[in-house]
């Protein structure tokens, strides 16, 4: 609660609305998007709709902030915009830079994306992770802008009209009179990164995600919709920082708790998502009816108790996937394959090497469960070489399945058979499981990869015959950086430079034994933009797990000589469009080969890649910085298990 500081306790009716309105209508703020009237009501957040957007932003704190941000956005060229945001970043805290980005996007969409494309490595961490985590915690303290559709529980039975209202104001129609929408990213705010339930303030996630769809994947931002499914929000106990979100005066979502029940698997789930009148089912059906079956619907940041069963229910009914489960799983596998490529630069079949390795996933959230499932089902790694932990240690089950430590069906499906006989602390688990690869995605136990754990990873290799030894691979994937299981510098120091490290949030350059190391950011922005663009362009009937494995291989095969030299398990973020194009190409080729593509793009890798590149949207700012042409990643789409 201290995060927000003291607040003016007066209500809107107590404020000097005359002066606030004057502020919103003055000549200096005439183009201020925070004070742009809208006819929308259904698709606004409910508290905003009750007041209207302009009056909401005329509340005391928001009015002054809106004026400051509008004054900060004076750039008319890409170079000037980069200079403006860089000056804010110089403060060493990027929340103001994030607020600037949102204001600029609302004022000039082409200038905004031109700026991001000019400096992706610098600015994407501001537009999305890691900055977006704090931005969501403070989302209501910033001006409310028109981008974003809120689908709220009171509108059950009327969701099609909610989406239609948003589309009427924000989307164009095609020749057949259908609104043109390429993609919807939707979240219920139930598990924002590792920060817990932020409810409607989680809108920063679908907004930021779609920024990456555009910058990395070439989606047209005027044909995308960020959506919050607003069914309530937990109190302060439901988020990791124990912040007052739902009961904050500027919380704009439904000020009610979530209604939950215990599922057949014994987990707490949102009641309205299930049954014949499922709120999620109505939303997805309405979106498909309005925008067509080729509109991609991407689940984002649902609590894992809901994420898994919802994906299972809808993955074969709509063009949909869950990036937290499947995208994060794929990028973790891509990072592992990248580590193998660092060790074996000339190896063509990276997956074949992976099949010989033992993998320990520490943490049983959707990301690790998805990663384990992917290497088992599509990578062909034997099940007795893959281990997953939850709060009770290594997940196991009895031979008859009647006993065990799995907390839900997804954990039980990946459990080892037989109860472990060794202690269940992490150090003992590493000592007994003997993993070559340790992947952490716990989310709530930062720095749990201690010096002793790292040293034990070295002992695992030292105990092998020399010909069988490999370098330990250690990934700390929890976001933001404060939640990471291990810092890059500590990993290199404690392993004497032997370990290959990757992380969910980017760590800075290190020098190890006089040589530079640039830790790879194992972030799913290397997967989902290209995955989604390829699937959308070929109008894939479904998105099977095989797509994610070919995407992971495509990313690993994009590592260049510099990446290998500095031991980055992922390509440099500055090459993100190049990587996305390679992923999209791999997905289209796989979809066409599997008979899942409704639209045939072209024959052969080169022709598909050229066709996809020509269809990628690019901004057209009035004064633009010269962009480098997208280069080509070498890829071997025939590698790995088919």
N, C-alpha and C positions, 0 to 999 in steps of 0.2 A: 504493500500500500504506500510505503514511503517513496516508491518510484515516481508516483504522480505528484507528490508534494501537496501543499495546502491549496485549496480551491475556493473560488468565490462561491458561496453557498446560495446566492440569489438565483431565482428561477428566471426563465426568459421574460416573464411578465414584469419582473422587477427591474429589468435592464433598460437602459436608454435606447429603445429600439429606433427612435428617430435618428439618433446619431449613427447607430449601426447601419441603418438603411442608407443613410447618406454616404457612409464609407463604402457600401456595396455598390452604390450607383454613381460615384464620383467619376470624373473623366479619367482619372488615373487608373481606375479599376473597371473601366467599361468592358474590357475583354476578360476580366477575371472569371475563370470557369467556375469558381466556387459560388458565384452569384448569378449564374446563368439559369433562368427559369426553365422548368420542365413540367410537362403535362402529366408525367408519370406519377402514379400513386401505388398501384398494385406491386410493381417490381422494385420499389424502393424499400429500404429497411423500414420496419413498421414505425419506429419512433420518429424517423425522419419524415415518413409519409404523413404522420399525424400533424406535423408542423409545416411541411413543405421544405424542399432542399435549401432554398435561399434563406428562409428564416432560421433553419437549423444552423447554417453557417454564420448567421448574424449573432449567435450567442457570443458572449463577451470574448472568451479566449480564442475561439475559432475565427471571429471577425478580424482580430488583429493579426493572427497568424496568416490568414488568407491574404491580407494586405501585404505582409512582409514577403510571402512566397511569390506573390504576383510581381512585386517590385524586383525580386531577385531574378526573375525570368525575363531578362531583357534581350537575350541573344536572338539574332536572326540568321546566324550561320553556324555550321557544325563546329568550327573552330572556337567561336565565341561561347557556345554552349558547353564545350569541353572545359574551357577556361573557367566559366562560372561554377560548374559543379566541382572542379578541381580545387577552387578556392575554398569551398565549403569542406571538402575532404581534408584540407590542410589542418583543420581543427583537431583531427585525430579521432573524431567520433562521427560516424557516417549517418546518423539518424537525420540530421538536417539535409545532408546530401540526398537521402532517400525522399524526404519531403519535397525537395526541389525537383527530383525526377518526376514525381507524380504530378506536380503542378505543370511542368513543361509538357508532359504527355497530353494533358488535357488542353493545353493551349495550341500545340503544333505537333501533331502525330508524326509527320515526316521528319521534322527537325529532331524530335526525340529519338526515333529509331536510327536516324542517320548518325547521331551522336553515339549511341550504343554500339553500332557497327564499326564506328571509327576507333573505339577504344574498348573492345569487349572484355579483355583481361582485367582492365582497371574498373570498369563500370558494372559488369554483371554481378560482382559481389555486393554492389550497392543496391542494384535493382532486385536481387534475390538473395540467396544465402551468401554470407551469414547475416546481413543487415536486416533481412525481412523478418527474422524472428523477433527482434526488438520492435520493429515497425508494427507487427501484429499486436504485441503487448500494449502499444500506444496508439493503435490505429484510430480509435475514436477521438484522440486528442488532436488529430490532424484534420484539415478540412475534408468534408464529405464531397466527393466528386461523382459525376454521373455514370462513369464507367463501372459496371458491375450490376448484376441482377440478383435480387434477394427473393428466393422462393420460400415463403414462410408457412408454417403449419396451419394458421387460420385459413389459408387459401386452398386447403385440400379440396379436391373436386373441381378446382378452377385454375389448375396450373397452366394449362394451355393458354389461357387468356393472360396470365402473368408474363409468360414468355413472349406472347404476341405483342403485348404492350411495349416490352423492351425492344423487340425487333422493329416495331413501327418507328421508333425514334432513332435507332442506331444502325440498322441494316438496310442494304439495298435489296431489290428483288431481281430475279432472273427473268428471262423472256417468258417463262411459264407462270410468272406471278408468285414464285416461291422465294421466301427470304433466303439470301445467300449466307450460309453459316458453315464454315469448314470445321469448326471445333468448339466444344464447350468443356472447360475445366471446372469441375464442381466439387465443393468440400462442405462438410457440415461444421468445420472448425473444431472437431472433437479431439484431435490429436495434432496440434500444430507443431511440426518438427519434434523436438524433445521437450516442448514447453507445456503440453497438456491441453485442456479444453479452454479455448479462447472464444468460442462461439462466433458471433457475427464479425468480431474484430479479426477473424481469420481471413477476411476478404483479401488481405495482402498476398495470400498464397496463390489463389487462382489468378489474380491480376499479374503477379510477378511471374508465375509459371507461363502465362500466355506471352509475356514479354520475351521469354526465352524461346517459345515456339516461333516467334517472329524473327528474332535476331539470329538464332541458331538454325532453325528449320525452314525459314522462308514462308511462314504462314502470313496471310494478309490480316493485319490487326483489325481491319474494319469488318472482317468476317468471322470474328471469334467473340465468345461471350464468357466472362468470368462469372461464376454463380456461387452463392452461398445458400445451402439448404439450412434454413433457420428453424430448428425444432426445439430451441432452448439452449441453455448454457449452465454448467455447474457453478457452484459458488467458488470462493477462493481456494477451497481445498482441492478443487479439480484441476488446478494448474501448478506447475512445479515451483514457481516463484511465489505462490500464495497471494497473488495480486487480486484486488477487487476489480473484476471485469464486469460481470453481469449487473452488479448493483452500483456501478459507477454512473454519475449523472450524465455522462456523454456516451454511455453504451447505447447503440442504436438498434440492437436486435430485440428479440422477444425477451422480456425480463421474467423468465420462468425457468424452472429446472427442467431437465430432460426427463421424460417418462420412460423408464426402463423395466425390463423383466428378465428373468433368468431363462436362458435358452436351453434347449435339450442338451447342449454340450456343457452346460453348467456355467456359462459366461453371462455377464450383464450386457444386454444389447438394447438399442433404441426400439421401443415397441412399435412405433409408427412405420418402421422400415419393412415390416414383415406382414404376411397374410395377404388375402385377396385384394385388399384395398391399400397395399403398400404405397407409402408416400414416394419412395424412390422409384418404384415401378411406374407410378403415374407420371412422375417427372420425366423419366427416360422415354416413356411412350409418347408424351406430349412433344418432346424435343424431336423425336424421329418423325412424328406426323407433320410437324411444322417445317423441319429443315431437311428431311429425307434420310434414308438409311446410310448415306455416305458421310453424314456429319459425325465426327468422332466424339464420343462422350467419355471423358477421362475422370475417373475417381481420384480424389486427392485428399490426403490427411484426414481420413476417417479413423476412428479408433479401431485397432486391429480386431477387436471382438466383432465389429460390424464389417470390417473391410473384407475379410476372408469369405464369409457366407454370402455377402452381396455380390462379390466377384463371381463366385460359383453359380449364383442364381442368374446373372445377367450376361455373362461373357459370351454365350452362344446365341443370345437373342438380339444383341445390339453390337455395333462397332465400338467396343469399349475395352478398357483395361484399367488396372489400378497401378499407378506409377510407383507408389510406396512399396508395393509387393513386387511387381514384375520389373519395373524400370530400375529400382534400386538393386534388385537381385541381379539383373543383367549387367549393371555397371560394376558391381562387385566381382562378378565373373570376368568381365572385361579387364578389371584391374589385376586379377589373378593371372589371366592369360598374358597381360602386359608384363607382369613380374617374370613369368616364364620366358617371354621374349627377351627380356633384359639378360636373363641367365643363358639363353640359347638363341642368339640373334638370327641364326640361319634356319631355325626350326620352322617347318612349314605346317606341321600338325600340332598346334599348341594344345589342343584338347586331349590328344593322345598322351602327352606328358602329364597333364592334370590327372588323368585316370590312375596314375601311379602314386599319387600323393594323398596324404591324410589331412583332413580339414576339420578344424574346430570352429564352430560358430558360437561366439559368446553373446548370449541374449537371444530370446525367442520371440522377438517382435516380428511384424510382417516382413521386414526387409530380410532378416536372416532366414526365416522360414522359406521365403521365396528363393533366396540364393541356394539354400540346400536342396530344395525341390528341383531347381533348374539343373544343377550339376548332376543330380541323380537321374532325372528323367531324360534330359537332352544331352548331357555330357557323358553319360555312361559310367560315372564314377561309382564303384561298388559301395553298397550301403554300409558295410562294416568299416569304411574309411571316412565316413561323414558323421560328425558328432555335433549336437546342439545342447546348449545349457539354458535353463531357466532359473528362477530364484532358488530352486531345490537342487541345482547341480545338473549333471548330464541327464537329459531326458531319456527315460527307459520305460519299457513295458514288459510284462510277463509274456511268455509264449502264447498263452490263451487270451491275452489282451485285457484280462480282468483287473490287473494291478499295474501300477506305474505312476509316473510323475507328470505326465502330459496334462496340461490344463484345458486343452480344447482338442477338437478332432484333428486340427492341422498339426499340432505338436505331437499327438499320438501317432499320426501317420508317419512321422519322421523319426520316431523313437528307436533307440537301440534295444534289441531284445536281451533281457537279462539285467538284473539289478547290479550296478557297479559295486565292487567290494572295497574300493578305496575311498578315502575322505573326499568330500564334495566341495572343498574350497578350490579356487581357480588354479592355484599353484599345483595342488595335488592332481587336479584333472589334467593339466598339461603334462605333468610327469608321467602319468599313466596312459593317457591317450596317445601321446607322442606325435603331435601334429606337425606337419611341415608348414601349414598355413593357419594363422590365427586371425579371425575376423571378428572385431568387436562392434556391436550395434546395440548396446545396452540402453543408452539414452539417459539413464538416471544415476549412473555410478561413474562419474568422471575419474580419471587417473587410476582405474582399476588394473591396468596393465603395469604392474610395478616392476622395479629393477629385477626382483627375483623371478618374476614371470618371464621377462625378456631373457634373462640368463638361462632359464630352464629351456627356452626355445633353442638356444645354442647347444645345450647339452644333448638335446634330442638328436641333432645332427652329428655331434662329436661321437655319439655312441654307435653310429652306423659304420659299416665298412667304408673306406674312403671313396670307393667307386659309386656308392649309393648316396653319398652326401649331397645336399643341396643347400641353398641359402634360405634361412627362415624368412617367411613372408608375414608381415604384421600390418593389419589394417585397423585404424581407429576411425570408425565411420559415423559416430554420433555427432549430431549438430545441435547447437552451434559449437564453436571451438571450446567454450567453457565446459561442455559436456563430453569432450573427447576422452577416450580411454587412455590415450598416451599422446605426448607431444613428440614431434619429429626429432627435435634435438636430443631428447632423452632416449629415444629409440636408437639413434645412431651412436650416442655415447655409451649406453649400456650394452650394446651389441658389438662395440668396437667397429662399427661400420659394416658388419656382416649382414644385418637384416635389411630387407627391402621393405620400405614403408609407404603406406598410402593412407589418406585421411578423407573424411567427408567434407571438412572445411579446409581451405588451402592454408598450409603453413609456409613460412618464408624459406628462402634459400639457406642452406647450411654448407659448411666446409668440413669435409671428413678426410683426414689424412692428406690435407692439401688439395683435395679434389672437390669440385662443387657437386652438391646434391640439390635437386629441386623436387621435393616431395610431390607426387601426383595427387591431384584432387579427385578422389573417387566419387564423383558427383553424377547423379543421373541426368544432368543436362547433356552429357555425352550420348545418352541413349534416347530419351523421349522425343526430342524435336525431330530427329531423323526417322525414328520408329513411326511416329504419328504422321509425318508428312508422307512417307512411303505408303502407309496403310490407307490414308485418306485419298491420295492421288490415284491409287489403283482400285479404290473402293473395295477393299478386302471384305469378304463376307464375315469373317471373324479374325481375331488376333490370337493365334495359338502360341504356346510356349516356344515352339520352334523359331518363331520370329525373333524372340529375345536372345536365343543362342546365336543366331547368325548375326544379330546386331552386336553382341559382345565380341564376336570374332572380328567383325569389321572395325570396331574401335581399337582393339589390340593391334590389328594390322596397319593402323594409321600411325603407330609410333615411328618417328623418324630417327636419324642417326643422333641428333642432339638429345632427344628424349632418352634414348638408350644410354648415351654417355653420362647424363646427369641422373640416371636411374629414376626417371619419372614413369610410373606405371600407366599414366594416362597422357594423351597428347596435350600440348600446351593449349590453354583456353583461347589464345589468339587465333587458333586454327579451327574454331568450333564449327564454322559453316562447312569447311572441308570435311570434317568428321561427320557432321549430320548428313551431308550428301552421300558419303560412303555407306552410312547406316541405312538411309532411305533406299539406296540402290540395292543393298543386300536384301532388304525386306521385300521390295517389289519383285526381285528375281525369285525369292522363295515363294511368295504368294502366287506368282505365275506358274511356277513349277508344281506347286501343290494344288492348283486349280481353284484357288481362293480369290483370285483377282477378277472382279467384274469388268474392269477396264484394262485392256492390254496396253501397256505403256510403250514397249519396244522389245526387240530381240537382242540379247547379248548385253554384257555389263557396260560397255562403253556407250552404246546407244541409249540404254536406260538412264545412265548417269547424265548424259547430255540432255535428254528430254526433261528429266527432273530439274536440272539446274535452270533450264529456260523457264520453268514454271514457278520458281522461287520468287516471292515478292521482295522488292527492294524499295526503300524509301526514296522519295524524290524531293529533298529539301531544295529551296531556291538557290542556296549557295552550299555546295557539298564538297566535302573532302574526297579526293580521289580514292576509290576503293580498289584493293587488289582483287584480281580475278580469282575465283575459287580454284585452287590447285587440286590435284588428284591424290587421294590416298591409294596406295597399292593394297589390294585385298585379294584374298584367296577364299572365295565363297564356297569352295568345295571341301575345305578342310574341316576336320572334326567329324563326329558321328552324324550320319544322316538319319 
